[in-house]
């Protein structure tokens, strides 16, 4: 991968395409277009975005007949930390505790899961 940052950033359009590739596997641009709700972006818009992702080293392609089928080279986990940090910054005033509180309130994260996270963090601190 050409981009060497630990958690690279993706534009919204780039993130949509990467999600498609991570979830569905290799796709042709016309198949990607089929994944979009109406109004769908123009074919050239999606094609250009895929080529940008390929230039960044996040996507590769294989030629099948006269077309290219694109696949993810980068892993979703390469982007997870940046995405989470951006959500915490944008929606929780840069407060991780506010984000965790919201997860507990919405019953996405149970109190038992939270205790387990605390145990893991505490164990990590004692190893250093």
Number of C-alpha atoms within 10 A of each C-alpha: 12 9 12 9 9 10 15 13 16 14 8 9 14 16 15 14 23 24 14 18 20 15 11 11 13 20 18 17 20 12 12 20 19 10 12 13 8 8 6 11 12 9 12 10 12 19 16 12 15 24 16 14 21 19 14 15 16 21 22 19 18 12 9 9 7 5 11 15 17 21 22 23 17 17 12 15 10 15 16 14 14 16 16 13 14 14 15 18 14 11 11 15 11 14 14 15 11 14 18 16 14 14 14 15 12 10 10 11 14 13 12 9 12 15 11 12 12 12 12 11 11 11 11 10 9 7 6 5
